[in-house]
Amino acid sequence: MCAVCGTRLRSGLAIGWCCISRCPNRRADRLKLYRVLQWMGFGSPTPGLWICPHQDRAAAVEQRVKQLGLEGDTLAFVARSLPLGLQQQELVQRAWNVEALAAYYRRLEHQFGTSRPRGGEAIFIAHVQLVNALQRLPAVDPGLPAALLPRHWDGERVSRRLEELRARWHDAAHAHWGTL
């Protein structure tokens, strides 16, 4: 039930959003903040507004805003969607390119899932490339809750498969590294 208007909220609308609004001045610092927000999984559905379904990231954002000295230029709040205006799926589509993320996961799965490196050097190279790809995932994947992802989302499955490959190649890759 909405505390403001008394409307019963539809199921699926209980996800809270950590929201950061535009810093109108200090463009260079604002751009630094926007890069940090993107790294932390925030998306921007409209210019100057950044949202994230992970409210637990608010403290880290607060710390970064303070480091940049943007406290007086930043509006931060936690909100819940109402049953009017943009629906959450549309909000997600505007804030994050979920299709591009799905395509990225498919490319990783194809690149590494079909790889059969043989020998120390080949395993070492495949392992380094895989670790590099895994290290990029936090910058690419905002970690949206399952309720906000498409019905047939493969990101979690692909991530688990890539971690399995990393573990499988780890010892041979490190053994080859030791010979260099």
Secondary structure, DSSP 8 states (H G I E B T S, - for coil): --TTT-----TT---EEEEEE---S-HHHHHHHHHHHHHTT-EEEETTEEEES-GGGHHHHHHHHHHTT-GGG-EEEEEE--SSSS-HHHHHHHHS-HHHHHHHHHHHHHHHHT----SHHHHHHHHHHHHHHHHHHHHH-----GGGS-TT--HHHHHHHHHHHHHHHHHHHHHHHHH-
